[in-house]
Amino acid sequence: MAALCSEFGDLVQIKKQLISVISLCKERGLLHSDDAQDLDALTLAKSYFDLKEYDRAAYFLKGCCSQKAYFLYMYSRYLSGEKKKDDETVDSLGPLEKGQVRNEALRELRVELSKKHIAGELDGFTLYLYGVVLRKLDLLKEAVEVFVEAIHSLPLHWGAWLELSNLVTNIEMLKSLSLPDCWIKDFFMAHMYTELQMIKEALQKYQNLIEAGFSKSTYIISQIAVAYHNIRDIDQALALFNELREQDPYRIDNMDTFSNLLYVKSMKPELSYLAHNLVEIDKYRVETCCVIGNYYSLRSQHEKAALYFQRALKLNPRCLGAWTLMGHEYMEMKNTSAAIQAYRHAIEVNKRDYRAWYGLGQTYEILKMPFYCLYYYRKAHQLRPNDSRMLVALGESYEKLSQQVEAKKCYWRAYSVGDVEKMALLKLAKLHEQLNESDDAAQCYMLYIQDIFSCGEQLEHAEVSTALRYLGQYYFKNKLYDEASLCAQRCCDYNDAREEGKALLRQISQVRDQIETPSADLFAPLSNNNTPVRRVSPLNLISFTP
């Protein structure tokens, strides 16, 4: 193979390299043959392989000596075992514990490949297969080493890079890998940054690739859209997916992620159009089944949604999104045991799937098992340290376990990183209220009111009236009657607080003529200090206007 370039200067050479490796992959069924050695057997076996008659293909390749024939022989045996395992697993989708159903061919393959590996007789493709076998046997450290070796042997085989990416657990491990200095490494690093939630670094890498000459790559556009999806910049992600659809209208890859965004925004017509469009293109693709499942879920037809996610898993039992989404549907149907099983399958596919860990936490929360909740929410938080939802869930778990100090830290941290659901301050204020920490509670309630009104729309769960009721009483007790009166008047705008507001106004009117109390300007601008401070009047910290 031509020498690999470490820079992007020669795009023509890069294109030639890609064409060459695509041909090599196709010859090995990774998706003829021109070797004189084993040509007849290889040609016959490849035809059986293409028909997915893997045992038959392996039978006719037994004893062949060429590298291509040996790879196809071992790969056929591996896929035969996988097919049998998948058929047995997906037929029930029930309470199958990890390890109960396995590829019986793995151990034999490992023994044979290990001998060849020690003898130095494995090429880049067979090293890749050896790594897959090791990963399937949970020999992860060895698998990482073999995948790195496979990448050095054949740097342009993207499959080996992707398998390696699934085993990298953190940035320290990524930095420790000895990877070849090849242009494709930049694609891998960008992918890894996205997987490790290092979105700023990922976007910079993809921007560099675009400037290097890959501006028309729909893969890069899709990956940037996925990156924005991961940080919940939904509008930006939707814009990119719509651009992607314009450039590549028959694309199915990543459309399940696009449908997740449409689902979150409750865009029923757009999701319906996408589902119908994908059915016309290819109704037997995994992504199509997931999109249809999301469509039915948005219509609250959860049984139908679960059915389509099951269909996706029959097509590809390693489809991470389908396992997670099916877990969500079982949660909606109150089938907690099935939800737990689905989420655990998702984690087996990819231990970095924070949604599955978070889903398990929610499931055990329903089962009123807070210690389990805490464990799973911690896992989700480790994967998404700046996601306020994980922090709020952690805070709730600590609160249920009477660990109030930890709960306070979680709620305040959730607010500090940008509380997407506007719940952290409210929960923190209520916790302070329960602990009779009135100054802190008042500060948090005022910050909460400001936060709600600053977002420009009233949220369904907003408890502004709760905050106003507390603040009215707080000011009244502290003899700040002007502020108490304003809060009481605002309470009258809410049905659930109107009577309490009127009662407080009557109380204020009874004492107002007798006591004159200087009051601060309630509408003064917010202090630059964003951290609640004990024993400081909250009046100087906030203003709020509906």
Order of alpha helices (4+ residues) and beta strands (2+ residues): alpha-alpha-alpha-alpha-alpha-alpha-alpha-alpha-alpha-alpha-alpha-alpha-alpha-alpha-alpha-alpha-alpha-alpha-alpha-alpha-alpha-alpha-alpha-alpha-alpha-alpha-alpha-alpha
